[in-house]
Amino acid sequence: MKYRNRNRSKILASSSSKMVLILIITIIYVSPFFWMLSTSLKADHDLFLSPPKLIPNPLIFQNYKKALEYFPFFRYFRNSLVITFGTVLGTLLSCSLVAYSFSKLRWWGRNFFFYVMIGTVMIPFAVTVIPQFIIFVKLGWINTFLPLIIPSFFGTPLYIFLIRQFFQTIPDELLDAARVDGASEFQIFLQVMLPLCKPVLFLIALFQFLASWNNYLGPLIYLTDESKYPLSLGLPQFLDRYGTHWNWMMAAATTSIVPIIIFFFFAQSYLIEGIKISGLKE
């Protein structure tokens, strides 16, 4: 009896320590968002109080209206949507096609070229940025969205690897049955493989959405016209050109993450499943 009670106490202590650790990590990750939201609802005279007010009183929701009217927020927002959805579409299309070829099609040198592709992950961005810039200058794409969107249609090695790992879990007998019924490889890809890999596609869509939505260096390099800036490049202009209204700045930043929250809300079931299966081995 004492042995059982001792084991139960150890299990309870272990569970409690894990919960405390998870709570501490959650607070660390949530605190910047809470501070941004709190600052966005503060009056001007509450911004630099010491000690600071964590919960503003009263709540100044007018800051959001002023922030959206103070600089061309919706123009930047529209540009971000165009760039982000273009890159997400290109990434899903190209990566899934390449992953299907590496996982289900038999061709000479398949494994060799797969490992070569994986090796390109180790090439730093600083090595490729200048050659890419020269290529886009020659093509006349500078100050357009094309340098930010078109490269996504050529695949991303990490995403190709994740989709390939998932494709490997689908039995070949399912594809053989479709071939016997007269389906082409492209029909098998569209009608058999893609419906089965929704979780990993949603996971990759989220990763790419976050990467494109928060991309600062790419637009900074390729865009020169302010009317084409996305939010990631437009929000810093808030402080550089429009003054230091920190509460308005935080209101604009809070509004800019709404699309990410909406995307996660509608796709969370697929995302959780995709996270669980993305690390499956062959």
Phi, psi and omega in degrees: 000317180296323180296318178296315180297323180293317178296321179296320179295321179295317179296317179296318179295319179296317179296320181294318180295322177295318180296319179296318179297316178298319180296317180297315179297319179298316179298319180299317183284327185276334186303320177298320178295318179297320179294320178297315179295318179297315180295326181293343182251011182266152170284162183302321184283353179262358188290325188242029177291148176226116000289154184287154174277120178281324178243106184294146177214111007276169177276121184262085179288346179295340179301325181292318178295316180296321181295319182287337179268342189283330177214166188287067184298313186291332174294313177297322180297316179297317179298320178297319179296316181298312182294315185293312181291328176295316180289323178296315178299312180297320181295313182296318182293308185290315184293321180292321178296313181294319180297322177296319179295319181287338186256325190239347178259141181259117178210155186297133176079015184301309183294322180299312181291331176296315179292326175297317179298316178298324179297333180292346177299330183280354178282119182290154181299327182297335181284326186263346188294320181289312176301320178297318181298317179297318179299315182290329174296314180299326180279350181075030183263358181296142183068030170229171178280349187300317179297339180270340185253312188301319180303334180292339179280001177252010173089154175235121187306316182297316180292323176299318178299315181296316180293320178300317179301322178288318179301328181295337181279348180274125184296142179294335180299328179294320179288322179297322178296321178293323178294321178298325179283359176097010181284139175282169180298322180291323176293321176298318179298314184284318190262342181248306188287310184299316177299332181279341185250029178304317182303312183289329177293319177295322178298314180292323177300320178294314179302314182290323177301313179296317182296318181286319182296325182261005182293118181254318186291320181300304177300326179297326182281317193259344183251131178244338180271121183298332180293347180255005181294140167277177182298323182300330179262336181281325181298319176300334177296338180303317182275323184291326190242331189253013177097181185248061173271089187295324180292322177292320178300316179291328176295317178294319180294321178296319179295328184291340181266000180301316179301324179294318179295318179297316180299315181294323182298316184278339185246010189296325180295318177292323183294317180296318178294321179294323178295323181291325187262347186293342180260014180295142178273165179295000000 
